[in-house]
Amino acid sequence: MPSIEYEGSCVCGQTSYTAFDLNDISYCHCEQCRKMTGHFMAASQVSRENIKIKGKIKWFYTHEGSRHGFCDNCGANMFWQNDSKPTISVTAGSIDDSKELGLGTIYLLKKKDVIIISTLTSLKVRAMATAK
């Protein structure tokens, strides 16, 4: 199967990326993600070797080994990374076209234990054409 190329950027366009073979979009409702986004985190994971980032990123460690990356100019939250893993996550809202990305895992938090609610890879996000 051929690789699918994805592009994404921040609000001001100063920071952008090109990534290949993103995973389906996962949704995390843990306290850290809620506080970083003001809601829940929607993100897609990719191998670090499959992403090229352009622009200046400001990294903020929320705790040891876990950091979020923001555009240094507009402050858009674009990345999340666990330093001990070979992957990086891109925020779903930064992806220009989420072609063929489906619904991944949904994580909820209950009494500090992460509960995986669902892993649905059969649902695909598809652009809907509007009738003119």
Sequence and secondary structure as in RCSB ss.txt:
>XXXX:A:sequence
MPSIEYEGSCVCGQTSYTAFDLNDISYCHCEQCRKMTGHFMAASQVSRENIKIKGKIKWFYTHEGSRHGFCDNCG
ANMFWQNDSKPTISVTAGSIDDSKELGLGTIYLLKKKDVIIISTLTSLKVRAMATAK
>XXXX:A:secstr
    EEEEE SSSSSEEEEES   EEEE SHHHHHHHSS EEEEEEEGGGEEEES EEEEEEETTEEEEEETTT 
 EEEEEETTSSEEEEEGGGBS  TT BEEEEEEEETTEEEEEEE  S B        
